[in-house]
């Protein structure tokens, strides 16, 4: 498929012709006054609210009938009367009835005719008056849809893809769940943008990876790019349950009664060994990035420990490799929607993005910087491209220091060994808080205080050569900025925000659907260190990311751990640390044994992407003295806990 140049402007033929004619007739001043965006000119109160059921072509629940998914639609009444067809903004979700959407956990409500009264979130209130239809799709197996939830597999993705096909005249829909009266989508031009947070955004990724025609853009927020990497990383289990638990959590009561065989397939296909299976291949959207036709506006929290930043790095890199048009926001939050950490800017940017991608307005968003990055709470920088031009990986080497377990980090090959014993009761916060103190459960390596700022941007990797004392062993590698800062408190239950009682409104309301939502503000913490990036692996996966094997105690193994993408500036005067340890409590599960591991420092290294590469690192560490620091305990955020096993969007 030929690649589109970045941000190809699209306009309806009539609009383009009119614009050309006006340009020849109007003075330059008048021509410049042409509208640069959609305006709220249509009635929200009088909008058409209707439901259709789209045939997915699947029979996931095994009842002998094709599954139909419920599609609730809110669209302006006036364009159809004027003979105008309109674009669609769509959110396909498993959460419309079981769990709720957004910071206030809103659910769909219906009138006596079964038409939607409250559509969660602000999208319909804001965009319908501006000439868009908003479509809320219940994934198969949820709310009013047939079928079964299969957690990112064929059923989930086909639930939404079939709706895109119907909007473009390629699929069937009906006016009721079981009836035979057909529903047509003659009111739309088929141009669709998908949006959603967490599982919803994941569906957008998956549908885009099918290459379906008519899907023009996706806006995945805190979204998964490969379901294996939601449950495991390189064989190390991130949660103590699998996709069967998650499917049961969101399935409707009717689906639970019918979907036992699907549940069993999820159990059988996702063994807790962490081995890669065909189930994970089906749910890996990264491998299909070459099929993506839609542009992508990606938003993620760099401290998201639910859907972790690994999903961003691998998806972003695959999209870039395949020439996909991209834009990105990276916040300091955890699993939080941009509506709740940068509301006014978010609504404005999203509006201009959809206007450009779906309505063809030349509003300049394609000429703005590609990336917005939150440096401090509510303070944002931009980058023309991301990662920035001139970013190159530098190979950093750990070495022994004057105390066991407290080493140095530089560009020259290390020597000797360091030893630690896995302690499942300890976490990255314990390791970082005692970075300057020898402790049995970690090996730490630190630069001297930097003489200038040093920016990391992108995905790192750490190659570890280790000798275990037991047949099983897990490894963690963590990059840490050692120095005082005020950051968003991502380890708090609300992951970096505080919800306020006051409300702001984003579009018109009806008695059953308010556009007014509780305001938020940043919840901050003053810390002595900041965890920048993390990665984990089962050492038994040393020979393959796809399959693990028992270890031979006393034998040396080498494995490369993938660390999550990030964008972080280590300020002048701070230190950069690499920590290698075992179980990262509550972020990975422990191995069967409690191993002692010996690191061969001459064969251990970290490849870290710096703006300016190794030269920038050398300049920032030039003259940095390894003075013996105060060996006290440093303050950080509380220990992150990921007891939630649901990539949900209720925060």
HELIX and SHEET records of a PDB file:
HELIX    1   1 UNK A   13  UNK A   25  1                                  13    
HELIX    2   2 UNK A   28  UNK A   32  1                                   5    
HELIX    3   3 UNK A   78  UNK A   81  1                                   4    
HELIX    4   4 UNK A  123  UNK A  127  1                                   5    
HELIX    5   5 UNK A  128  UNK A  130  5                                   3    
HELIX    6   6 UNK A  154  UNK A  167  1                                  14    
HELIX    7   7 UNK A  199  UNK A  208  1                                  10    
HELIX    8   8 UNK A  228  UNK A  231  1                                   4    
HELIX    9   9 UNK A  243  UNK A  250  1                                   8    
HELIX   10  10 UNK A  253  UNK A  258  1                                   6    
HELIX   11  11 UNK A  260  UNK A  269  1                                  10    
HELIX   12  12 UNK A  278  UNK A  282  1                                   5    
HELIX   13  13 UNK A  286  UNK A  291  5                                   6    
HELIX   14  14 UNK A  310  UNK A  321  1                                  12    
HELIX   15  15 UNK A  338  UNK A  340  5                                   3    
HELIX   16  16 UNK A  343  UNK A  354  1                                  12    
HELIX   17  17 UNK A  355  UNK A  359  3                                   5    
HELIX   18  18 UNK A  365  UNK A  367  5                                   3    
HELIX   19  19 UNK A  428  UNK A  433  1                                   6    
HELIX   20  20 UNK A  539  UNK A  541  5                                   3    
HELIX   21  21 UNK A  601  UNK A  603  5                                   3    
HELIX   22  22 UNK A  613  UNK A  621  1                                   9    
SHEET    1   A11 UNK A 173  UNK A 174  0                                        
SHEET    2   A11 UNK A  48  UNK A  55 -1                                        
SHEET    3   A11 UNK A  68  UNK A  75 -1                                        
SHEET    4   A11 UNK A 133  UNK A 138 -1                                        
SHEET    5   A11 UNK A  86  UNK A  93  1                                        
SHEET    6   A11 UNK A 188  UNK A 197  1                                        
SHEET    7   A11 UNK A 215  UNK A 221  1                                        
SHEET    8   A11 UNK A 295  UNK A 301  1                                        
SHEET    9   A11 UNK A 326  UNK A 331  1                                        
SHEET   10   A11 UNK A 371  UNK A 376  1                                        
SHEET   11   A11 UNK A 379  UNK A 383 -1                                        
SHEET    1   B 2 UNK A 109  UNK A 110  0                                        
SHEET    2   B 2 UNK A 116  UNK A 118 -1                                        
SHEET    1   C 2 UNK A 232  UNK A 233  0                                        
SHEET    2   C 2 UNK A 236  UNK A 237 -1                                        
SHEET    1   D10 UNK A 417  UNK A 421  0                                        
SHEET    2   D10 UNK A 596  UNK A 600 -1                                        
SHEET    3   D10 UNK A 461  UNK A 468 -1                                        
SHEET    4   D10 UNK A 605  UNK A 611 -1                                        
SHEET    5   D10 UNK A 391  UNK A 403 -1                                        
SHEET    6   D10 UNK A 406  UNK A 410 -1                                        
SHEET    7   D10 UNK A 442  UNK A 446  1                                        
SHEET    8   D10 UNK A 575  UNK A 581 -1                                        
SHEET    9   D10 UNK A 474  UNK A 488 -1                                        
SHEET   10   D10 UNK A 524  UNK A 538 -1                                        
SHEET    1   E 4 UNK A 417  UNK A 421  0                                        
SHEET    2   E 4 UNK A 596  UNK A 600 -1                                        
SHEET    3   E 4 UNK A 461  UNK A 468 -1                                        
SHEET    4   E 4 UNK A 556  UNK A 562 -1                                        
SHEET    1   F 2 UNK A 454  UNK A 458  0                                        
SHEET    2   F 2 UNK A 566  UNK A 570 -1                                        
SHEET    1   G 2 UNK A 497  UNK A 505  0                                        
SHEET    2   G 2 UNK A 516  UNK A 522 -1                                        
END                                                                             
